[in-house]
């Protein structure tokens, strides 16, 4: 292994993803497929995005990226040193987990770039094989003062595809930045937006499709990612435990998410990237109270165990900069009528508890997804700063946005794009880029705003 592609071998139409990278380990996610690429011709919306309201009730085809049984293996090595190539064991992949498998790579070196190749065959006797390649970087040790850059994005959908079979052009732009890692804060896809997903098979099919678009797939082959979920990629808008969407239950949806992205034991977690950077990613769906519950000390989004963990680990960290990455805002301000996050009156008590805590931590910032506009805001009472990355492109601005709040907003933009954080020589900078507007001087997405952080 690995040799020439022969007829009958499985393919990798849904690509591979590398995630949960720390100083000495990583998870390589793979799915085996019957075809080389998705059946993009099944529905016009797959390549044209949403063009009319008549498409709103279209349901997701189940066979857009058909899975295939087979066996898979991962080979990996330090970039430039293939003589020390290592390998996983062969594993059998079946339909039980949608033809996916997650390989745990261990005993890696910190602050090191690795290359890998995933191979697949029908069986050990078949001789037919295929492969897909990629690379990723491990996190620096906590005592290494090295530059770190990462990108945060949120809210992408089939209906907001902007480059046909290539998918979302933002992924091509983000890859050009060569980030150390990437965080997706959730709403990776939308079950409750056309094409609709109301069964397990439909939900899986939309995951399969989203990572079959070429820009999306290439990015995740070359940049390690941390995946979070929010309401639309859990079940439906503003969802909470106990609900259903069509035949899809909340419990089933939690299992599908863990199946479709590289994921460790818990969906809330923290990772250290050298001396200067530590990130925390919260889980805002699994443990929450009903949105309809009266606000008070018992009403929660995080749940008691996660909240205690969050406070303890942040207080214990000696990282120069601490970033709390959350699917929904803690500071806001949000648009009118919302009752689903910590910046809303519906969860005011826990929101204020978090703002009061964060305000006491040095160089600690909130990075927020979910909202369909870009912003940097500061809570006038506690001084807590929140960085809203905005949706993946301008096509994804459905749902509306508030007006600029002169009291809270340091930056406010009704645009789509992504947020880049760079920490170098003890100094941190946040930059917001616009996907659909190119700077003629650089050829890169337009830089909409720069915010110097901290010291």
Buried (B, 14 or more C-beta within 10 A) or exposed (E): EBEEBEEBBBBBBBBBBBBBBBBBBBBBBBBBBBBEBBBBEBBBBBBEBBEEEEBEEBBBBBEBBBBBBBBBBBBBBBEEEEEEEBEBEEBEBBEEBBBBBBBEBEEBEBBBEBBBBBBBBBEEEEEBBBBBEBBBBBBBBBEBBBEBBBBBBBBBBBBBBBBBBBBBBBBBBBBEBEBBBBBBBBBBBBBBBBBBBBBBBBBBBBBBBBBBBBBBBBBBBBBBBBBBBBBBBBBBBBBBBEBBBBEBBBEBBBEBBBBBBBBBEEBBBBBBBBBBBBBBBBBBBBBBBEBEBEBEEEBBBBBEEBBEBBBEBBEEBEBBBBBBBBBBBBBBBBBEEBEBBBBBEBBBBBBBBBBEBBBEBEBBBBBBBBBBBBBBBBBEEBEBBBBBBBBBBBBBBEEEBBEBEEEBBEBBBBBBBBBBBBBEEEBBBBBBBBBBBEEEEEEEBBBBBEBEBBE
